[in-house]
Amino acid sequence: MDFELDEDQVALAELAKGLGGRLKDEYWQDVDENHKFPEEFWNDLASHDLLGIAIPEEFGGIGKGLLEMAIAVEALSEGGAGMEGGALFVSGPVFAGCLITRHGSQKQKETYLPGLVAGDLWAGAFTEPDSGSNISTIRTQATRRGDSYFINGQKVFISQMAHSKHIVVMARTQAYDPAHRTRGISLLLGDLPSPAVEARPFKKMGNHFMDTNAVYFTDYEVPVDNVVGPEGDAWSPMYDVLNPERIILAATAVGTGNLAIRKAVEYAANREVWGRPIGAHQGLQFPLAHARIELASARLKVYEAAWLYDHGLDCGIQAAMAKYSATHASLDAADAAIQTLGGAGYISESGIERHWRNLRLNRIAPVTDEMTLNYVAQHDLGMPRSY
Ligand SMILES: Cc1cc2nc3c(=O)[nH]c(=O)nc-3n(C[C@H](O)[C@H](O)[C@H](O)COP(=O)(O)OP(=O)(O)OC[C@H]3O[C@@H](n4cnc5c(N)ncnc54)[C@H](O)[C@@H]3O)c2cc1C
C-alpha cells in the first residue's frame, strides 16, 4: 500500500491550494452576503484546466481520475475557498463529467465534454417533493413523441439553475412498477435556459454561492439521442454520479474543516486576554486537535473511495463512510473554530461562521445522515432493511 502522492498529484495540490487562496476572505464574504455566483473563481478553475481533471484528453481534459479531483478540491477548499471552492465541482465535473465520461455516447462526449472543461455549468435535477430521499418513486415523466422526449413534472431543491447552460434530468420513461421500483427511470441531458423550465429560488441558510430552486418542467423537449446510458435503466449510471458527488463533497468538507482550524490557530496565537495567547489554553487546543484527527481519518476514506471509483470497483460503502465522517469532522472543526474566536466567531466579518453554515448542508444533502447510516447498516453490516 502506497500512501505517497505522486509528482503530478503533489503539483496539482500545490496549484489548487494557491488558487484557493488567491481570492481573499472579503471576496467570499461578498459572495455569501450578496448571493453572488463566484464567477472570477470559476473562470480561474477553467483557465487552469481544473474542471477537466477527470475528463479524457481527447475531449480537452487532463485525463486523470476522481482521486485527483478530490485532491484538488480539498486543496482549493483548504487554501481559502472553503465549501464554495469544492462544492462547485458538483455543478459540472461531477453531474455531467462523471456521468458522460462513463456512460455517454461518443456524440454526447463530443458535444458536452469540451464545453464542460471550458466552464459550462450544469444543474442536476433528481429530488422531487413527494419522493424525497426515496428517489425510486419519482414521478417526473419523459414521454416520447417522434425523435424527442417531452418532460413534465416538478423537482425541488435544484441548485445552480440561474447560471447553468445544461441540466441532467432524472425522469420516468416507463410507468412506475411497484414490483420493480427502479425500472423505467432514465437520465436525460437538456439545454438551459428554456421557456419550458421554470425555476423558483428558495431563501436558505448558507451556500449562497448557488441558487436552490423549485423547478417545473412543462413539455420540456429533449432529443432522444440525449438519453445517457440505457433508456429506462439509469439506476446504475445514476450511482456513478451519486458516489462521486459524495466523495467530492467529502473532500470539500475535509479541506474546509482544515481551513477553519488554520484560521482558529492563527487567531489563537495572537489574541491575549489573560496576558498570554488564548491558544496556550488546553481547553481551546483539545477541540481543534480532536477535529484535526477526525479530518485526517476522513481524508483517508475520501482517497480510498475515489481510488475504488477510478478502478471501476464498488465504492458505495466507502463513499458513504467518507461523506459521513468528513461531514461530522468538518462540522466539529468549524464549531471549534467559532468557539476559539469567541464573540468574533459569531460575527460574519470574521469569516468563520460562514463555514459552519455551509458545511451544515452536508448532513442533509446530497444524502441525509440517516439514509447514510441506513445504507451502512444494511450493506456493510448485513442488517435487515429498516424501512
Ligand atoms: C441547499 C440544497 C441544495 C440541494 N441541491 C440539490 C440538487 O442540485 N439536485 C437535487 O436533485 N437535489 C438537491 N438537493 C436535495 C437533497 O438531495 C435532499 O434534500 C436530500 O436528498 C433529502 O431529501 P428530502 O429533503 O426530501 O428529505 P426527506 O426524504 O423528506 O427526509 C426528511 C428527514 O427524514 C429522514 N428520513 C427519511 N427516510 C428515512 C428512513 N428511511 N430512515 C430514517 N430517516 C429517514 C431523513 O434522513 C431526513 O432527516 C438539495 C438540497 C438542499 C437543501
PDBQT file of the ligand as one rigid body, heavy atoms in Angstrom, charges set to zero:
ROOT
HETATM    1  C1  LIG A 401     -29.321  23.569  -0.385  1.00  0.00    +0.000 C 
HETATM    2  C2  LIG A 401     -29.726  22.272  -1.058  1.00  0.00    +0.000 A 
HETATM    3  C3  LIG A 401     -29.263  22.012  -2.326  1.00  0.00    +0.000 A 
HETATM    4  C4  LIG A 401     -29.682  20.854  -2.992  1.00  0.00    +0.000 A 
HETATM    5  N1  LIG A 401     -29.305  20.658  -4.294  1.00  0.00    +0.000 NA
HETATM    6  C5  LIG A 401     -29.853  19.637  -4.992  1.00  0.00    +0.000 A 
HETATM    7  C6  LIG A 401     -29.616  19.498  -6.405  1.00  0.00    +0.000 A 
HETATM    8  O1  LIG A 401     -28.892  20.301  -7.016  1.00  0.00    +0.000 OA
HETATM    9  N2  LIG A 401     -30.216  18.475  -7.070  1.00  0.00    +0.000 N 
HETATM   10  C7  LIG A 401     -31.038  17.586  -6.451  1.00  0.00    +0.000 A 
HETATM   11  O2  LIG A 401     -31.566  16.689  -7.112  1.00  0.00    +0.000 OA
HETATM   12  N3  LIG A 401     -31.282  17.672  -5.105  1.00  0.00    +0.000 NA
HETATM   13  C8  LIG A 401     -30.723  18.664  -4.379  1.00  0.00    +0.000 A 
HETATM   14  N4  LIG A 401     -30.977  18.783  -3.023  1.00  0.00    +0.000 N 
HETATM   15  C9  LIG A 401     -31.899  17.837  -2.399  1.00  0.00    +0.000 C 
HETATM   16  C10 LIG A 401     -31.250  16.893  -1.376  1.00  0.00    +0.000 C 
HETATM   17  O3  LIG A 401     -30.531  15.898  -2.040  1.00  0.00    +0.000 OA
HETATM   18  C11 LIG A 401     -32.386  16.352  -0.495  1.00  0.00    +0.000 C 
HETATM   19  O4  LIG A 401     -32.814  17.428   0.329  1.00  0.00    +0.000 OA
HETATM   20  C12 LIG A 401     -31.966  15.160   0.324  1.00  0.00    +0.000 C 
HETATM   21  O5  LIG A 401     -31.739  14.055  -0.506  1.00  0.00    +0.000 OA
HETATM   22  C13 LIG A 401     -33.040  14.779   1.357  1.00  0.00    +0.000 C 
HETATM   23  O6  LIG A 401     -34.312  14.686   0.775  1.00  0.00    +0.000 OA
HETATM   24  P1  LIG A 401     -35.531  15.494   1.446  1.00  0.00    +0.000 P 
HETATM   25  O7  LIG A 401     -35.095  16.875   1.685  1.00  0.00    +0.000 OA
HETATM   26  O8  LIG A 401     -36.749  15.290   0.601  1.00  0.00    +0.000 OA
HETATM   27  O9  LIG A 401     -35.731  14.824   2.866  1.00  0.00    +0.000 OA
HETATM   28  P2  LIG A 401     -36.749  13.660   3.276  1.00  0.00    +0.000 P 
HETATM   29  O10 LIG A 401     -36.521  12.456   2.418  1.00  0.00    +0.000 OA
HETATM   30  O11 LIG A 401     -38.120  14.230   3.346  1.00  0.00    +0.000 OA
HETATM   31  O12 LIG A 401     -36.240  13.326   4.735  1.00  0.00    +0.000 OA
HETATM   32  C14 LIG A 401     -36.571  14.156   5.860  1.00  0.00    +0.000 C 
HETATM   33  C15 LIG A 401     -35.926  13.559   7.104  1.00  0.00    +0.000 C 
HETATM   34  O13 LIG A 401     -36.415  12.202   7.281  1.00  0.00    +0.000 OA
HETATM   35  C16 LIG A 401     -35.317  11.312   7.365  1.00  0.00    +0.000 C 
HETATM   36  N5  LIG A 401     -35.660  10.021   6.760  1.00  0.00    +0.000 N 
HETATM   37  C17 LIG A 401     -36.271   9.807   5.563  1.00  0.00    +0.000 A 
HETATM   38  N6  LIG A 401     -36.365   8.496   5.323  1.00  0.00    +0.000 NA
HETATM   39  C18 LIG A 401     -35.792   7.856   6.394  1.00  0.00    +0.000 A 
HETATM   40  C19 LIG A 401     -35.558   6.497   6.746  1.00  0.00    +0.000 A 
HETATM   41  N7  LIG A 401     -35.928   5.507   5.942  1.00  0.00    +0.000 N 
HETATM   42  N8  LIG A 401     -34.931   6.221   7.909  1.00  0.00    +0.000 NA
HETATM   43  C20 LIG A 401     -34.529   7.228   8.743  1.00  0.00    +0.000 A 
HETATM   44  N9  LIG A 401     -34.736   8.545   8.475  1.00  0.00    +0.000 NA
HETATM   45  C21 LIG A 401     -35.349   8.844   7.315  1.00  0.00    +0.000 A 
HETATM   46  C22 LIG A 401     -34.208  11.991   6.567  1.00  0.00    +0.000 C 
HETATM   47  O14 LIG A 401     -32.946  11.463   6.904  1.00  0.00    +0.000 OA
HETATM   48  C23 LIG A 401     -34.399  13.433   6.977  1.00  0.00    +0.000 C 
HETATM   49  O15 LIG A 401     -33.795  13.688   8.201  1.00  0.00    +0.000 OA
HETATM   50  C24 LIG A 401     -30.537  19.914  -2.337  1.00  0.00    +0.000 A 
HETATM   51  C25 LIG A 401     -30.961  20.176  -1.030  1.00  0.00    +0.000 A 
HETATM   52  C26 LIG A 401     -30.589  21.343  -0.389  1.00  0.00    +0.000 A 
HETATM   53  C27 LIG A 401     -31.119  21.621   0.991  1.00  0.00    +0.000 C 
ENDROOT
TORSDOF 0
